[in-house]
Amino acid sequence: MSDSNKKLPENVIKFDSIIKVKNDKVECQCGDKAKYRISERYKLVTCEICGKNVDPFTALLVIVKRLKSFYHNN
């Protein structure tokens, strides 16, 4: 049985939850290099590079800039 499948005692707190809450408060700083993962279910945008949340409007702006650059260079 792997460590991840072991049942923890009730008085033990999993740090995964704490880390996720901490990441939710800090936004991605990857800028134009960010790779976006969009969760339709939770309506969240996260960066695949750093794992942090991205403001959806910021992600949209970056995507539009990338498309403009692509079409202007081709």
PDB file of N, CA, C, O and CB in Angstrom:
ATOM      1  N   MET A   1       0.847  -1.182   0.000  1.00  0.00           N
ATOM      2  CA  MET A   1       0.000   0.000   0.000  1.00  0.00           C
ATOM      3  C   MET A   1       0.885   1.235   0.000  1.00  0.00           C
ATOM      4  O   MET A   1       1.797   1.338   0.821  1.00  0.00           O
ATOM      5  CB  MET A   1      -0.960   0.004   1.219  1.00  0.00           C
ATOM      6  N   SER A   2       0.638   2.157  -0.889  1.00  0.00           N
ATOM      7  CA  SER A   2       1.465   3.359  -0.971  1.00  0.00           C
ATOM      8  C   SER A   2       1.109   4.328   0.147  1.00  0.00           C
ATOM      9  O   SER A   2       0.037   4.240   0.746  1.00  0.00           O
ATOM     10  CB  SER A   2       1.297   4.040  -2.338  1.00  0.00           C
ATOM     11  N   ASP A   3       2.041   5.272   0.423  1.00  0.00           N
ATOM     12  CA  ASP A   3       1.832   6.251   1.485  1.00  0.00           C
ATOM     13  C   ASP A   3       0.605   7.117   1.242  1.00  0.00           C
ATOM     14  O   ASP A   3      -0.077   7.505   2.190  1.00  0.00           O
ATOM     15  CB  ASP A   3       3.051   7.127   1.624  1.00  0.00           C
ATOM     16  N   SER A   4       0.318   7.426  -0.024  1.00  0.00           N
ATOM     17  CA  SER A   4      -0.812   8.309  -0.329  1.00  0.00           C
ATOM     18  C   SER A   4      -2.164   7.641  -0.069  1.00  0.00           C
ATOM     19  O   SER A   4      -3.179   8.324   0.067  1.00  0.00           O
ATOM     20  CB  SER A   4      -0.738   8.760  -1.779  1.00  0.00           C
ATOM     21  N   ASN A   5      -2.176   6.302   0.001  1.00  0.00           N
ATOM     22  CA  ASN A   5      -3.431   5.587   0.222  1.00  0.00           C
ATOM     23  C   ASN A   5      -3.689   5.266   1.689  1.00  0.00           C
ATOM     24  O   ASN A   5      -4.762   4.771   2.033  1.00  0.00           O
ATOM     25  CB  ASN A   5      -3.435   4.314  -0.573  1.00  0.00           C
ATOM     26  N   LYS A   6      -2.716   5.542   2.561  1.00  0.00           N
ATOM     27  CA  LYS A   6      -2.889   5.249   3.981  1.00  0.00           C
ATOM     28  C   LYS A   6      -3.853   6.246   4.598  1.00  0.00           C
ATOM     29  O   LYS A   6      -3.814   7.439   4.297  1.00  0.00           O
ATOM     30  CB  LYS A   6      -1.536   5.278   4.720  1.00  0.00           C
ATOM     31  N   LYS A   7      -4.714   5.742   5.463  1.00  0.00           N
ATOM     32  CA  LYS A   7      -5.664   6.623   6.153  1.00  0.00           C
ATOM     33  C   LYS A   7      -4.960   7.251   7.349  1.00  0.00           C
ATOM     34  O   LYS A   7      -4.365   6.561   8.176  1.00  0.00           O
ATOM     35  CB  LYS A   7      -6.945   5.839   6.606  1.00  0.00           C
ATOM     36  N   LEU A   8      -5.044   8.570   7.417  1.00  0.00           N
ATOM     37  CA  LEU A   8      -4.418   9.309   8.507  1.00  0.00           C
ATOM     38  C   LEU A   8      -5.372   9.402   9.693  1.00  0.00           C
ATOM     39  O   LEU A   8      -6.590   9.398   9.518  1.00  0.00           O
ATOM     40  CB  LEU A   8      -3.998  10.715   8.040  1.00  0.00           C
ATOM     41  N   PRO A   9      -4.812   9.487  10.907  1.00  0.00           N
ATOM     42  CA  PRO A   9      -5.679   9.711  12.072  1.00  0.00           C
ATOM     43  C   PRO A   9      -6.425  11.037  11.921  1.00  0.00           C
ATOM     44  O   PRO A   9      -5.957  11.944  11.232  1.00  0.00           O
ATOM     45  CB  PRO A   9      -4.849   9.703  13.387  1.00  0.00           C
ATOM     46  N   GLU A  10      -7.582  11.145  12.568  1.00  0.00           N
ATOM     47  CA  GLU A  10      -8.410  12.342  12.424  1.00  0.00           C
ATOM     48  C   GLU A  10      -7.721  13.612  12.911  1.00  0.00           C
ATOM     49  O   GLU A  10      -8.030  14.699  12.422  1.00  0.00           O
ATOM     50  CB  GLU A  10      -9.698  12.159  13.174  1.00  0.00           C
ATOM     51  N   ASN A  11      -6.794  13.499  13.862  1.00  0.00           N
ATOM     52  CA  ASN A  11      -6.141  14.693  14.403  1.00  0.00           C
ATOM     53  C   ASN A  11      -4.950  15.156  13.561  1.00  0.00           C
ATOM     54  O   ASN A  11      -4.261  16.103  13.941  1.00  0.00           O
ATOM     55  CB  ASN A  11      -5.683  14.425  15.819  1.00  0.00           C
ATOM     56  N   VAL A  12      -4.700  14.506  12.430  1.00  0.00           N
ATOM     57  CA  VAL A  12      -3.600  14.885  11.545  1.00  0.00           C
ATOM     58  C   VAL A  12      -4.161  15.706  10.384  1.00  0.00           C
ATOM     59  O   VAL A  12      -5.134  15.318   9.737  1.00  0.00           O
ATOM     60  CB  VAL A  12      -2.838  13.623  11.019  1.00  0.00           C
ATOM     61  N   ILE A  13      -3.523  16.848  10.142  1.00  0.00           N
ATOM     62  CA  ILE A  13      -3.949  17.735   9.060  1.00  0.00           C
ATOM     63  C   ILE A  13      -3.066  17.482   7.850  1.00  0.00           C
ATOM     64  O   ILE A  13      -1.841  17.448   7.968  1.00  0.00           O
ATOM     65  CB  ILE A  13      -3.885  19.232   9.494  1.00  0.00           C
ATOM     66  N   LYS A  14      -3.684  17.305   6.685  1.00  0.00           N
ATOM     67  CA  LYS A  14      -2.909  17.135   5.453  1.00  0.00           C
ATOM     68  C   LYS A  14      -2.417  18.502   4.991  1.00  0.00           C
ATOM     69  O   LYS A  14      -3.195  19.453   4.915  1.00  0.00           O
ATOM     70  CB  LYS A  14      -3.762  16.444   4.337  1.00  0.00           C
ATOM     71  N   PHE A  15      -1.138  18.597   4.685  1.00  0.00           N
ATOM     72  CA  PHE A  15      -0.555  19.859   4.258  1.00  0.00           C
ATOM     73  C   PHE A  15      -0.951  20.236   2.841  1.00  0.00           C
ATOM     74  O   PHE A  15      -0.845  21.405   2.470  1.00  0.00           O
ATOM     75  CB  PHE A  15       0.938  19.792   4.363  1.00  0.00           C
ATOM     76  N   ASP A  16      -1.407  19.275   2.034  1.00  0.00           N
ATOM     77  CA  ASP A  16      -1.843  19.581   0.669  1.00  0.00           C
ATOM     78  C   ASP A  16      -2.912  20.669   0.666  1.00  0.00           C
ATOM     79  O   ASP A  16      -2.882  21.574  -0.168  1.00  0.00           O
ATOM     80  CB  ASP A  16      -2.378  18.316  -0.019  1.00  0.00           C
ATOM     81  N   SER A  17      -3.847  20.579   1.591  1.00  0.00           N
ATOM     82  CA  SER A  17      -4.923  21.569   1.669  1.00  0.00           C
ATOM     83  C   SER A  17      -4.384  22.938   2.035  1.00  0.00           C
ATOM     84  O   SER A  17      -4.820  23.947   1.482  1.00  0.00           O
ATOM     85  CB  SER A  17      -5.975  21.138   2.684  1.00  0.00           C
ATOM     86  N   ILE A  18      -3.443  22.980   2.959  1.00  0.00           N
ATOM     87  CA  ILE A  18      -2.856  24.254   3.386  1.00  0.00           C
ATOM     88  C   ILE A  18      -2.070  24.876   2.244  1.00  0.00           C
ATOM     89  O   ILE A  18      -2.161  26.083   2.020  1.00  0.00           O
ATOM     90  CB  ILE A  18      -1.946  24.055   4.617  1.00  0.00           C
ATOM     91  N   ILE A  19      -1.305  24.080   1.525  1.00  0.00           N
ATOM     92  CA  ILE A  19      -0.519  24.589   0.398  1.00  0.00           C
ATOM     93  C   ILE A  19      -1.446  25.132  -0.680  1.00  0.00           C
ATOM     94  O   ILE A  19      -1.161  26.182  -1.256  1.00  0.00           O
ATOM     95  CB  ILE A  19       0.393  23.483  -0.183  1.00  0.00           C
ATOM     96  N   LYS A  20      -2.548  24.443  -0.967  1.00  0.00           N
ATOM     97  CA  LYS A  20      -3.486  24.920  -1.986  1.00  0.00           C
ATOM     98  C   LYS A  20      -4.077  26.263  -1.587  1.00  0.00           C
ATOM     99  O   LYS A  20      -4.178  27.160  -2.423  1.00  0.00           O
ATOM    100  CB  LYS A  20      -4.608  23.895  -2.210  1.00  0.00           C
ATOM    101  N   VAL A  21      -4.468  26.420  -0.331  1.00  0.00           N
ATOM    102  CA  VAL A  21      -5.023  27.691   0.136  1.00  0.00           C
ATOM    103  C   VAL A  21      -3.985  28.787  -0.008  1.00  0.00           C
ATOM    104  O   VAL A  21      -4.316  29.902  -0.413  1.00  0.00           O
ATOM    105  CB  VAL A  21      -5.497  27.586   1.603  1.00  0.00           C
ATOM    106  N   LYS A  22      -2.734  28.490   0.317  1.00  0.00           N
ATOM    107  CA  LYS A  22      -1.669  29.485   0.191  1.00  0.00           C
ATOM    108  C   LYS A  22      -1.476  29.868  -1.277  1.00  0.00           C
ATOM    109  O   LYS A  22      -1.332  31.050  -1.587  1.00  0.00           O
ATOM    110  CB  LYS A  22      -0.344  28.946   0.788  1.00  0.00           C
ATOM    111  N   ASN A  23      -1.470  28.893  -2.179  1.00  0.00           N
ATOM    112  CA  ASN A  23      -1.311  29.170  -3.608  1.00  0.00           C
ATOM    113  C   ASN A  23      -2.476  29.978  -4.161  1.00  0.00           C
ATOM    114  O   ASN A  23      -2.299  30.756  -5.099  1.00  0.00           O
ATOM    115  CB  ASN A  23      -1.174  27.868  -4.384  1.00  0.00           C
ATOM    116  N   ASP A  24      -3.666  29.803  -3.592  1.00  0.00           N
ATOM    117  CA  ASP A  24      -4.831  30.551  -4.060  1.00  0.00           C
ATOM    118  C   ASP A  24      -4.679  32.043  -3.812  1.00  0.00           C
ATOM    119  O   ASP A  24      -5.271  32.850  -4.529  1.00  0.00           O
ATOM    120  CB  ASP A  24      -6.089  30.041  -3.380  1.00  0.00           C
ATOM    121  N   LYS A  25      -3.896  32.422  -2.808  1.00  0.00           N
ATOM    122  CA  LYS A  25      -3.739  33.830  -2.454  1.00  0.00           C
ATOM    123  C   LYS A  25      -2.646  34.521  -3.257  1.00  0.00           C
ATOM    124  O   LYS A  25      -2.595  35.751  -3.301  1.00  0.00           O
ATOM    125  CB  LYS A  25      -3.439  33.958  -0.985  1.00  0.00           C
ATOM    126  N   VAL A  26      -1.777  33.750  -3.888  1.00  0.00           N
ATOM    127  CA  VAL A  26      -0.658  34.314  -4.639  1.00  0.00           C
ATOM    128  C   VAL A  26      -0.897  34.048  -6.119  1.00  0.00           C
ATOM    129  O   VAL A  26      -1.160  32.916  -6.525  1.00  0.00           O
ATOM    130  CB  VAL A  26       0.709  33.708  -4.172  1.00  0.00           C
ATOM    131  N   GLU A  27      -0.802  35.100  -6.916  1.00  0.00           N
ATOM    132  CA  GLU A  27      -1.041  34.934  -8.352  1.00  0.00           C
ATOM    133  C   GLU A  27       0.238  34.589  -9.096  1.00  0.00           C
ATOM    134  O   GLU A  27       1.343  34.881  -8.638  1.00  0.00           O
ATOM    135  CB  GLU A  27      -1.652  36.200  -8.938  1.00  0.00           C
ATOM    136  N   CYS A  28       0.068  33.975 -10.227  1.00  0.00           N
ATOM    137  CA  CYS A  28       1.156  33.604 -11.125  1.00  0.00           C
ATOM    138  C   CYS A  28       1.957  34.836 -11.529  1.00  0.00           C
ATOM    139  O   CYS A  28       1.393  35.897 -11.799  1.00  0.00           O
ATOM    140  CB  CYS A  28       0.608  32.890 -12.372  1.00  0.00           C
ATOM    141  N   GLN A  29       3.269  34.684 -11.567  1.00  0.00           N
ATOM    142  CA  GLN A  29       4.160  35.757 -11.997  1.00  0.00           C
ATOM    143  C   GLN A  29       4.917  35.366 -13.268  1.00  0.00           C
ATOM    144  O   GLN A  29       5.921  35.995 -13.604  1.00  0.00           O
ATOM    145  CB  GLN A  29       5.150  36.107 -10.878  1.00  0.00           C
ATOM    146  N   CYS A  30       4.450  34.342 -13.972  1.00  0.00           N
ATOM    147  CA  CYS A  30       5.143  33.849 -15.165  1.00  0.00           C
ATOM    148  C   CYS A  30       4.951  34.757 -16.385  1.00  0.00           C
ATOM    149  O   CYS A  30       5.697  34.656 -17.359  1.00  0.00           O
ATOM    150  CB  CYS A  30       4.658  32.453 -15.493  1.00  0.00           C
ATOM    151  N   GLY A  31       3.958  35.634 -16.329  1.00  0.00           N
ATOM    152  CA  GLY A  31       3.737  36.601 -17.407  1.00  0.00           C
ATOM    153  C   GLY A  31       3.443  35.949 -18.743  1.00  0.00           C
ATOM    154  O   GLY A  31       2.615  35.044 -18.839  1.00  0.00           O
ATOM    155  N   ASP A  32       4.140  36.426 -19.788  1.00  0.00           N
ATOM    156  CA  ASP A  32       3.894  35.935 -21.149  1.00  0.00           C
ATOM    157  C   ASP A  32       4.324  34.486 -21.350  1.00  0.00           C
ATOM    158  O   ASP A  32       3.931  33.856 -22.332  1.00  0.00           O
ATOM    159  CB  ASP A  32       4.613  36.809 -22.144  1.00  0.00           C
ATOM    160  N   LYS A  33       5.129  33.951 -20.431  1.00  0.00           N
ATOM    161  CA  LYS A  33       5.608  32.569 -20.562  1.00  0.00           C
ATOM    162  C   LYS A  33       4.645  31.560 -19.940  1.00  0.00           C
ATOM    163  O   LYS A  33       4.850  30.353 -20.065  1.00  0.00           O
ATOM    164  CB  LYS A  33       6.980  32.430 -19.915  1.00  0.00           C
ATOM    165  N   ALA A  34       3.607  32.037 -19.278  1.00  0.00           N
ATOM    166  CA  ALA A  34       2.665  31.155 -18.582  1.00  0.00           C
ATOM    167  C   ALA A  34       1.964  30.213 -19.556  1.00  0.00           C
ATOM    168  O   ALA A  34       1.660  30.573 -20.694  1.00  0.00           O
ATOM    169  CB  ALA A  34       1.625  31.983 -17.818  1.00  0.00           C
ATOM    170  N   LYS A  35       1.720  29.002 -19.078  1.00  0.00           N
ATOM    171  CA  LYS A  35       0.919  28.021 -19.816  1.00  0.00           C
ATOM    172  C   LYS A  35      -0.339  27.811 -18.989  1.00  0.00           C
ATOM    173  O   LYS A  35      -0.266  27.455 -17.812  1.00  0.00           O
ATOM    174  CB  LYS A  35       1.708  26.649 -20.062  1.00  0.00           C
ATOM    175  N   TYR A  36      -1.479  28.030 -19.601  1.00  0.00           N
ATOM    176  CA  TYR A  36      -2.723  28.043 -18.843  1.00  0.00           C
ATOM    177  C   TYR A  36      -3.445  26.711 -18.855  1.00  0.00           C
ATOM    178  O   TYR A  36      -3.513  26.026 -19.876  1.00  0.00           O
ATOM    179  CB  TYR A  36      -3.628  29.099 -19.376  1.00  0.00           C
ATOM    180  N   ARG A  37      -3.981  26.361 -17.698  1.00  0.00           N
ATOM    181  CA  ARG A  37      -4.868  25.206 -17.546  1.00  0.00           C
ATOM    182  C   ARG A  37      -6.207  25.779 -17.089  1.00  0.00           C
ATOM    183  O   ARG A  37      -6.278  26.461 -16.066  1.00  0.00           O
ATOM    184  CB  ARG A  37      -4.289  24.123 -16.510  1.00  0.00           C
ATOM    185  N   ILE A  38      -7.252  25.506 -17.835  1.00  0.00           N
ATOM    186  CA  ILE A  38      -8.569  26.058 -17.530  1.00  0.00           C
ATOM    187  C   ILE A  38      -9.464  24.949 -16.991  1.00  0.00           C
ATOM    188  O   ILE A  38      -9.627  23.904 -17.620  1.00  0.00           O
ATOM    189  CB  ILE A  38      -9.204  26.717 -18.788  1.00  0.00           C
ATOM    190  N   SER A  39     -10.034  25.192 -15.827  1.00  0.00           N
ATOM    191  CA  SER A  39     -10.981  24.256 -15.235  1.00  0.00           C
ATOM    192  C   SER A  39     -12.391  24.787 -15.473  1.00  0.00           C
ATOM    193  O   SER A  39     -12.816  25.760 -14.850  1.00  0.00           O
ATOM    194  CB  SER A  39     -10.702  24.056 -13.709  1.00  0.00           C
ATOM    195  N   GLU A  40     -13.102  24.137 -16.375  1.00  0.00           N
ATOM    196  CA  GLU A  40     -14.490  24.541 -16.632  1.00  0.00           C
ATOM    197  C   GLU A  40     -15.357  24.257 -15.413  1.00  0.00           C
ATOM    198  O   GLU A  40     -16.276  25.011 -15.095  1.00  0.00           O
ATOM    199  CB  GLU A  40     -15.055  23.809 -17.872  1.00  0.00           C
ATOM    200  N   ARG A  41     -15.050  23.164 -14.745  1.00  0.00           N
ATOM    201  CA  ARG A  41     -15.851  22.757 -13.585  1.00  0.00           C
ATOM    202  C   ARG A  41     -15.775  23.783 -12.458  1.00  0.00           C
ATOM    203  O   ARG A  41     -16.796  24.157 -11.882  1.00  0.00           O
ATOM    204  CB  ARG A  41     -15.387  21.394 -13.075  1.00  0.00           C
ATOM    205  N   TYR A  42     -14.552  24.237 -12.143  1.00  0.00           N
ATOM    206  CA  TYR A  42     -14.368  25.167 -11.027  1.00  0.00           C
ATOM    207  C   TYR A  42     -14.231  26.619 -11.474  1.00  0.00           C
ATOM    208  O   TYR A  42     -14.101  27.523 -10.648  1.00  0.00           O
ATOM    209  CB  TYR A  42     -13.150  24.772 -10.233  1.00  0.00           C
ATOM    210  N   LYS A  43     -14.261  26.836 -12.797  1.00  0.00           N
ATOM    211  CA  LYS A  43     -14.131  28.183 -13.368  1.00  0.00           C
ATOM    212  C   LYS A  43     -12.859  28.872 -12.881  1.00  0.00           C
ATOM    213  O   LYS A  43     -12.879  30.028 -12.458  1.00  0.00           O
ATOM    214  CB  LYS A  43     -15.356  29.036 -13.009  1.00  0.00           C
ATOM    215  N   LEU A  44     -11.751  28.130 -12.954  1.00  0.00           N
ATOM    216  CA  LEU A  44     -10.451  28.645 -12.529  1.00  0.00           C
ATOM    217  C   LEU A  44      -9.446  28.540 -13.663  1.00  0.00           C
ATOM    218  O   LEU A  44      -9.527  27.647 -14.506  1.00  0.00           O
ATOM    219  CB  LEU A  44      -9.942  27.887 -11.294  1.00  0.00           C
ATOM    220  N   VAL A  45      -8.503  29.464 -13.670  1.00  0.00           N
ATOM    221  CA  VAL A  45      -7.373  29.403 -14.591  1.00  0.00           C
ATOM    222  C   VAL A  45      -6.127  29.301 -13.729  1.00  0.00           C
ATOM    223  O   VAL A  45      -5.905  30.126 -12.842  1.00  0.00           O
ATOM    224  CB  VAL A  45      -7.320  30.660 -15.556  1.00  0.00           C
ATOM    225  N   THR A  46      -5.308  28.279 -13.995  1.00  0.00           N
ATOM    226  CA  THR A  46      -4.052  28.123 -13.272  1.00  0.00           C
ATOM    227  C   THR A  46      -2.910  28.018 -14.270  1.00  0.00           C
ATOM    228  O   THR A  46      -3.109  27.674 -15.435  1.00  0.00           O
ATOM    229  CB  THR A  46      -4.092  26.880 -12.349  1.00  0.00           C
ATOM    230  N   CYS A  47      -1.712  28.320 -13.792  1.00  0.00           N
ATOM    231  CA  CYS A  47      -0.519  28.230 -14.623  1.00  0.00           C
ATOM    232  C   CYS A  47       0.072  26.833 -14.476  1.00  0.00           C
ATOM    233  O   CYS A  47       0.270  26.360 -13.357  1.00  0.00           O
ATOM    234  CB  CYS A  47       0.524  29.323 -14.235  1.00  0.00           C
ATOM    235  N   GLU A  48       0.353  26.175 -15.585  1.00  0.00           N
ATOM    236  CA  GLU A  48       0.949  24.837 -15.535  1.00  0.00           C
ATOM    237  C   GLU A  48       2.409  24.892 -15.109  1.00  0.00           C
ATOM    238  O   GLU A  48       2.955  23.882 -14.663  1.00  0.00           O
ATOM    239  CB  GLU A  48       0.832  24.154 -16.892  1.00  0.00           C
ATOM    240  N   ILE A  49       3.053  26.052 -15.236  1.00  0.00           N
ATOM    241  CA  ILE A  49       4.463  26.173 -14.869  1.00  0.00           C
ATOM    242  C   ILE A  49       4.624  26.270 -13.350  1.00  0.00           C
ATOM    243  O   ILE A  49       5.373  25.499 -12.750  1.00  0.00           O
ATOM    244  CB  ILE A  49       5.091  27.403 -15.549  1.00  0.00           C
ATOM    245  N   CYS A  50       3.914  27.224 -12.730  1.00  0.00           N
ATOM    246  CA  CYS A  50       4.094  27.456 -11.292  1.00  0.00           C
ATOM    247  C   CYS A  50       2.952  26.898 -10.444  1.00  0.00           C
ATOM    248  O   CYS A  50       3.084  26.798  -9.225  1.00  0.00           O
ATOM    249  CB  CYS A  50       4.231  28.935 -11.030  1.00  0.00           C
ATOM    250  N   GLY A  51       1.828  26.531 -11.078  1.00  0.00           N
ATOM    251  CA  GLY A  51       0.708  25.961 -10.343  1.00  0.00           C
ATOM    252  C   GLY A  51      -0.172  26.973  -9.632  1.00  0.00           C
ATOM    253  O   GLY A  51      -1.107  26.589  -8.928  1.00  0.00           O
ATOM    254  N   LYS A  52       0.107  28.247  -9.800  1.00  0.00           N
ATOM    255  CA  LYS A  52      -0.657  29.275  -9.099  1.00  0.00           C
ATOM    256  C   LYS A  52      -1.831  29.750  -9.944  1.00  0.00           C
ATOM    257  O   LYS A  52      -1.885  29.522 -11.152  1.00  0.00           O
ATOM    258  CB  LYS A  52       0.243  30.457  -8.735  1.00  0.00           C
ATOM    259  N   ASN A  53      -2.764  30.413  -9.280  1.00  0.00           N
ATOM    260  CA  ASN A  53      -3.945  30.932  -9.967  1.00  0.00           C
ATOM    261  C   ASN A  53      -3.588  32.098 -10.865  1.00  0.00           C
ATOM    262  O   ASN A  53      -2.627  32.827 -10.619  1.00  0.00           O
ATOM    263  CB  ASN A  53      -5.004  31.358  -8.961  1.00  0.00           C
ATOM    264  N   VAL A  54      -4.376  32.257 -11.905  1.00  0.00           N
ATOM    265  CA  VAL A  54      -4.216  33.364 -12.846  1.00  0.00           C
ATOM    266  C   VAL A  54      -5.572  34.048 -12.963  1.00  0.00           C
ATOM    267  O   VAL A  54      -6.598  33.383 -13.104  1.00  0.00           O
ATOM    268  CB  VAL A  54      -3.692  32.868 -14.256  1.00  0.00           C
ATOM    269  N   ASP A  55      -5.574  35.360 -12.905  1.00  0.00           N
ATOM    270  CA  ASP A  55      -6.804  36.108 -13.125  1.00  0.00           C
ATOM    271  C   ASP A  55      -7.284  35.795 -14.543  1.00  0.00           C
ATOM    272  O   ASP A  55      -6.513  35.943 -15.491  1.00  0.00           O
ATOM    273  CB  ASP A  55      -6.584  37.657 -12.916  1.00  0.00           C
ATOM    274  N   PRO A  56      -8.531  35.369 -14.712  1.00  0.00           N
ATOM    275  CA  PRO A  56      -9.015  34.995 -16.046  1.00  0.00           C
ATOM    276  C   PRO A  56      -8.879  36.105 -17.086  1.00  0.00           C
ATOM    277  O   PRO A  56      -8.568  35.825 -18.244  1.00  0.00           O
ATOM    278  CB  PRO A  56     -10.453  34.581 -15.959  1.00  0.00           C
ATOM    279  N   PHE A  57      -9.105  37.356 -16.696  1.00  0.00           N
ATOM    280  CA  PHE A  57      -8.984  38.456 -17.651  1.00  0.00           C
ATOM    281  C   PHE A  57      -7.534  38.640 -18.074  1.00  0.00           C
ATOM    282  O   PHE A  57      -7.256  38.911 -19.242  1.00  0.00           O
ATOM    283  CB  PHE A  57      -9.531  39.759 -17.048  1.00  0.00           C
ATOM    284  N   THR A  58      -6.607  38.495 -17.125  1.00  0.00           N
ATOM    285  CA  THR A  58      -5.181  38.585 -17.448  1.00  0.00           C
ATOM    286  C   THR A  58      -4.798  37.491 -18.437  1.00  0.00           C
ATOM    287  O   THR A  58      -4.074  37.748 -19.399  1.00  0.00           O
ATOM    288  CB  THR A  58      -4.319  38.479 -16.168  1.00  0.00           C
ATOM    289  N   ALA A  59      -5.280  36.270 -18.203  1.00  0.00           N
ATOM    290  CA  ALA A  59      -4.995  35.160 -19.116  1.00  0.00           C
ATOM    291  C   ALA A  59      -5.538  35.455 -20.507  1.00  0.00           C
ATOM    292  O   ALA A  59      -4.867  35.189 -21.504  1.00  0.00           O
ATOM    293  CB  ALA A  59      -5.595  33.849 -18.579  1.00  0.00           C
ATOM    294  N   LEU A  60      -6.739  35.998 -20.581  1.00  0.00           N
ATOM    295  CA  LEU A  60      -7.341  36.339 -21.866  1.00  0.00           C
ATOM    296  C   LEU A  60      -6.495  37.372 -22.607  1.00  0.00           C
ATOM    297  O   LEU A  60      -6.274  37.240 -23.811  1.00  0.00           O
ATOM    298  CB  LEU A  60      -8.765  36.868 -21.665  1.00  0.00           C
ATOM    299  N   LEU A  61      -6.021  38.396 -21.902  1.00  0.00           N
ATOM    300  CA  LEU A  61      -5.174  39.415 -22.527  1.00  0.00           C
ATOM    301  C   LEU A  61      -3.885  38.817 -23.078  1.00  0.00           C
ATOM    302  O   LEU A  61      -3.468  39.151 -24.187  1.00  0.00           O
ATOM    303  CB  LEU A  61      -4.845  40.515 -21.523  1.00  0.00           C
ATOM    304  N   VAL A  62      -3.257  37.937 -22.311  1.00  0.00           N
ATOM    305  CA  VAL A  62      -2.006  37.308 -22.757  1.00  0.00           C
ATOM    306  C   VAL A  62      -2.262  36.456 -23.997  1.00  0.00           C
ATOM    307  O   VAL A  62      -1.468  36.481 -24.937  1.00  0.00           O
ATOM    308  CB  VAL A  62      -1.391  36.441 -21.624  1.00  0.00           C
ATOM    309  N   ILE A  63      -3.357  35.706 -24.011  1.00  0.00           N
ATOM    310  CA  ILE A  63      -3.686  34.863 -25.164  1.00  0.00           C
ATOM    311  C   ILE A  63      -3.914  35.720 -26.405  1.00  0.00           C
ATOM    312  O   ILE A  63      -3.440  35.379 -27.489  1.00  0.00           O
ATOM    313  CB  ILE A  63      -4.936  34.005 -24.871  1.00  0.00           C
ATOM    314  N   VAL A  64      -4.634  36.825 -26.256  1.00  0.00           N
ATOM    315  CA  VAL A  64      -4.892  37.720 -27.393  1.00  0.00           C
ATOM    316  C   VAL A  64      -3.585  38.307 -27.914  1.00  0.00           C
ATOM    317  O   VAL A  64      -3.386  38.387 -29.126  1.00  0.00           O
ATOM    318  CB  VAL A  64      -5.862  38.856 -26.987  1.00  0.00           C
ATOM    319  N   LYS A  65      -2.688  38.718 -27.013  1.00  0.00           N
ATOM    320  CA  LYS A  65      -1.385  39.266 -27.433  1.00  0.00           C
ATOM    321  C   LYS A  65      -0.582  38.219 -28.197  1.00  0.00           C
ATOM    322  O   LYS A  65       0.072  38.537 -29.190  1.00  0.00           O
ATOM    323  CB  LYS A  65      -0.579  39.760 -26.207  1.00  0.00           C
ATOM    324  N   ARG A  66      -0.632  36.971 -27.734  1.00  0.00           N
ATOM    325  CA  ARG A  66       0.085  35.893 -28.428  1.00  0.00           C
ATOM    326  C   ARG A  66      -0.480  35.692 -29.835  1.00  0.00           C
ATOM    327  O   ARG A  66       0.273  35.537 -30.796  1.00  0.00           O
ATOM    328  CB  ARG A  66      -0.004  34.573 -27.623  1.00  0.00           C
ATOM    329  N   LEU A  67      -1.802  35.696 -29.947  1.00  0.00           N
ATOM    330  CA  LEU A  67      -2.427  35.519 -31.264  1.00  0.00           C
ATOM    331  C   LEU A  67      -2.091  36.675 -32.199  1.00  0.00           C
ATOM    332  O   LEU A  67      -1.795  36.455 -33.373  1.00  0.00           O
ATOM    333  CB  LEU A  67      -3.946  35.393 -31.121  1.00  0.00           C
ATOM    334  N   LYS A  68      -2.133  37.900 -31.690  1.00  0.00           N
ATOM    335  CA  LYS A  68      -1.773  39.064 -32.508  1.00  0.00           C
ATOM    336  C   LYS A  68      -0.349  38.930 -33.015  1.00  0.00           C
ATOM    337  O   LYS A  68      -0.074  39.158 -34.193  1.00  0.00           O
ATOM    338  CB  LYS A  68      -1.930  40.370 -31.704  1.00  0.00           C
ATOM    339  N   SER A  69       0.549  38.560 -32.120  1.00  0.00           N
ATOM    340  CA  SER A  69       1.957  38.402 -32.483  1.00  0.00           C
ATOM    341  C   SER A  69       2.122  37.307 -33.530  1.00  0.00           C
ATOM    342  O   SER A  69       2.886  37.468 -34.482  1.00  0.00           O
ATOM    343  CB  SER A  69       2.802  38.079 -31.240  1.00  0.00           C
ATOM    344  N   PHE A  70       1.411  36.197 -33.361  1.00  0.00           N
ATOM    345  CA  PHE A  70       1.499  35.086 -34.297  1.00  0.00           C
ATOM    346  C   PHE A  70       1.039  35.516 -35.690  1.00  0.00           C
ATOM    347  O   PHE A  70       1.715  35.239 -36.681  1.00  0.00           O
ATOM    348  CB  PHE A  70       0.660  33.900 -33.800  1.00  0.00           C
ATOM    349  N   TYR A  71      -0.102  36.189 -35.766  1.00  0.00           N
ATOM    350  CA  TYR A  71      -0.642  36.584 -37.070  1.00  0.00           C
ATOM    351  C   TYR A  71       0.152  37.702 -37.721  1.00  0.00           C
ATOM    352  O   TYR A  71       0.209  37.774 -38.949  1.00  0.00           O
ATOM    353  CB  TYR A  71      -2.077  37.012 -36.924  1.00  0.00           C
ATOM    354  N   HIS A  72       0.764  38.574 -36.937  1.00  0.00           N
ATOM    355  CA  HIS A  72       1.569  39.657 -37.507  1.00  0.00           C
ATOM    356  C   HIS A  72       2.919  39.156 -38.009  1.00  0.00           C
ATOM    357  O   HIS A  72       3.510  39.752 -38.910  1.00  0.00           O
ATOM    358  CB  HIS A  72       1.779  40.756 -36.473  1.00  0.00           C
ATOM    359  N   ASN A  73       3.407  38.065 -37.427  1.00  0.00           N
ATOM    360  CA  ASN A  73       4.709  37.518 -37.828  1.00  0.00           C
ATOM    361  C   ASN A  73       4.597  36.516 -38.967  1.00  0.00           C
ATOM    362  O   ASN A  73       5.616  36.108 -39.524  1.00  0.00           O
ATOM    363  CB  ASN A  73       5.382  36.859 -36.643  1.00  0.00           C
ATOM    364  N   ASN A  74       3.395  36.113 -39.323  1.00  0.00           N
ATOM    365  CA  ASN A  74       3.217  35.120 -40.403  1.00  0.00           C
ATOM    366  C   ASN A  74       2.587  35.725 -41.622  1.00  0.00           C
ATOM    367  O   ASN A  74       2.369  35.030 -42.614  1.00  0.00           O
ATOM    368  CB  ASN A  74       2.370  33.958 -39.930  1.00  0.00           C
TER     369      ASN A  74
END
